[in-house]
Amino acid sequence: MASLGLLCRIDRAALGAYCECWSDWVEASLLCITVDGKDRKVIKTAAGNFVENPYFSIKKRCAELMHKFLVE
């Protein structure tokens, strides 16, 4: 990217933060997948209550952050 003039020194921090966010998104996405291959957005707690899967929350937040980096 740098040799094509698409990346400047000032872009390094944003690119690094984007890559870290992408890595977190991939990990959270994998942790959301159940044995049957479905994306589990809601999970059942030990008490029997249904709550949003914490990994799904992380996945959503990472997607939001990646979008912000891409439009910047």
GUTISE-655565 format. One record per residue (C-alpha): residue number from 0; residue in one letter; chain; x, y, z. Coordinates in pm, 1 decimal. Each point is the difference from the previous one (the first is absolute). Last residue first. Example, Ala and Ser with C-alpha at 12.3 -4.5 7.8 and 13.67 -1.06 7.14 Angstrom:
BEGIN
 num residu chaine       c1       c2       c3
   1      s      A   1367.0   -106.0    714.0
   0      a      A   -137.0   -344.0     66.0
This chain:
BEGIN
 num residu chaine       c1       c2       c3
  71      e      A  -1225.5    823.1    799.1
  70      v      A   -274.6   -209.4   -162.7
  69      l      A    190.2   -326.0     48.5
  68      f      A    100.9     72.5    358.7
  67      k      A   -360.3     69.4    100.5
  66      h      A   -115.0   -320.6   -170.4
  65      m      A    264.3   -197.6    188.5
  64      l      A   -128.2    148.2    327.1
  63      e      A   -359.8   -100.9    -72.5
  62      a      A    106.4   -351.4   -101.4
  61      c      A    204.5    -27.8    320.1
  60      r      A   -303.5    103.6    205.1
  59      k      A   -220.5   -261.4   -166.6
  58      k      A    253.6   -281.7     52.8
  57      i      A     49.2     99.3    363.8
  56      s      A   -376.5    -12.3     56.3
  55      f      A    -13.7   -337.7   -178.0
  54      y      A    274.8   -122.9    231.7
  53      p      A   -206.9    108.9    300.5
  52      n      A   -294.7   -210.0   -128.8
  51      e      A   -314.0    204.4     59.5
  50      v      A   -195.6   -132.7    295.4
  49      f      A   -258.3   -274.5     58.7
  48      n      A    -71.0    -95.2    359.9
  47      g      A     17.6   -358.1    123.5
  46      a      A    203.2     69.1    315.4
  45      a      A    308.1   -157.3   -160.6
  44      t      A    -40.1    252.7   -280.8
  43      k      A   -157.1    -72.9   -338.7
  42      i      A    168.5    154.8   -302.3
  41      v      A   -110.4    241.4   -268.9
  40      k      A    186.0     97.3   -317.4
  39      r      A    123.0   -353.3    -77.0
  38      d      A    122.0    -12.0   -361.3
  37      k      A    -80.5   -349.9   -125.1
  36      g      A    256.5   -265.5    -87.8
  35      d      A   -169.6   -290.0    182.4
  34      v      A    273.5      3.4    265.2
  33      t      A    -67.5    366.6     67.3
  32      i      A    163.2    304.1   -156.9
  31      c      A     28.3    305.8    222.0
  30      l      A    360.7    -78.4     99.9
  29      l      A    106.0      5.8   -364.8
  28      s      A   -155.6    341.5    -50.5
  27      a      A    165.0    131.4    317.3
  26      e      A    341.1   -111.7   -129.1
  25      v      A    -57.0    150.3   -345.3
  24      w      A   -125.8    328.9    147.8
  23      d      A    298.6     19.9    238.5
  22      s      A    236.7    -43.3   -295.3
  21      w      A   -188.2    263.4   -198.6
  20      c      A     26.2    242.3    292.1
  19      e      A    374.1    -62.2     23.3
  18      c      A     32.5     58.5   -374.3
  17      y      A   -200.2    323.1     23.3
  16      a      A    217.0    124.1    287.8
  15      g      A    314.5    -71.1   -202.1
  14      l      A   -143.6    174.2   -306.5
  13      a      A    -99.1    303.8    207.2
  12      a      A    343.9     15.6    162.5
  11      r      A    183.4    -40.7   -330.9
  10      d      A   -194.3    263.5   -193.4
   9      i      A    232.8    290.0     95.3
   8      r      A    291.6   -180.1   -161.4
   7      c      A   -187.3     -1.1   -327.8
   6      l      A   -179.2   -285.1   -171.9
   5      l      A   -154.2     -2.0   -345.9
   4      g      A    309.4    123.1   -180.9
   3      l      A     31.2   -324.2   -193.6
   2      s      A    326.5    -85.0    179.5
   1      a      A   -174.1     61.5    334.2
   0      m      A   -283.1   -239.5    -81.2
